[in-house]
Amino acid sequence: MPTPNENKILKILKDADGESSSRKIASKMGFDSGYIRVILNDMGRHDIIDVFNNGKVRIAYKGWVLLGEKPEKHQQQSQSGMKRYLEDRAQWKTF
């Protein structure tokens, strides 16, 4: 069962179409970004969200279930990880 702060984070991510950055979440919640990263990493360890090194987070399958959503429409994204990776990679900016 998620904590109240974890529920708030999931709702913020849901409002942002399932994906956001840790800084945006911290500013919306009014907490320090370091504290939010600790919560996000813990949620990542429990597979509620996917945490990326660049600071982005995305709701995982288990997170959609906790929100009461039907994860079938979101499951396609998580199951096609390589496709999602290639789509994200196409948007990366190189030096």
N, C-alpha and C positions, 0 to 999 in steps of 0.2 A: 504494500500500500504506500503510495507516494506521500511525502510530507506536504504541508500547505504551500511551502515555497516551490516544491517540485510541481505541484498542481498549477501554480501561477505561471511557472516557466512553460509548462505544456500548453496552457491557454494562450500565452504570448506567441509561442511557436505556431499554434494552430491559426491564430489571426494573421500570421505572416506567411501563410500557405505552407506551413510545415518546416520552414527553414529560416534561420536568422544568424546573426553573429552574437558572440558573448557580450560585446560592448553594448549593443542595442538592447539586449535583455537586461543588462545591469542598469542602463539608464531608465528603462521603463519601470523597473522594480525599485529603483532608488537605493540600490546597494552598491558596494564597492565591486569592481570588476574581478578582483582576486577572489572574493568570497563566492561570486557567481561561478567562476571557473571551477572552484572546489565542488560546488553542487553539481555542475554540469559533468565533471569527470566522474563523480559518483553515479549519476544517472547513466552515464555511458557504460560504466562497469556492470550495471544491472540491465543493460540492453534496452533501456527506455528510449534513449536517443543515440544518434551517431555523432561523435565528436571528432572534428578534423583538426589537423595541426594549424591551419590558417585561422582558427578562431570561429569557424562556422559550425553550427550544429543543425541537425535535422532529426525530426521525429522518426523513430524506428517503428517496426511492426508492433512491438509490445507497448510503445507509447500510444499508438492509435487505439489499441484495445483498452488501455486505461482511460482514454478520453471518451470511450463509449462509441467510437466511430467504427464503421465497417472498414477494416484494413484491406479489403480486396482491391480497391482502386489504388491504394497506396502501396500495396504489396508488389505490384508489377515493377515499380521503381526500385524497390530494395532488392528484388530478385534478379534484376538485370543490372547488377553492380558494374560490370565491365562497360555496358552501354552508357550508364550514367557517368562513369569515370571518363569515358571518351568525350561525352558531351561537355562535361566540366572542363576537360583539358583543352578543348577547342576554344574556350573562352579565356584561357589563361593568357596573361600578357608576359612576353619575354623581354629581356633587357636588350 
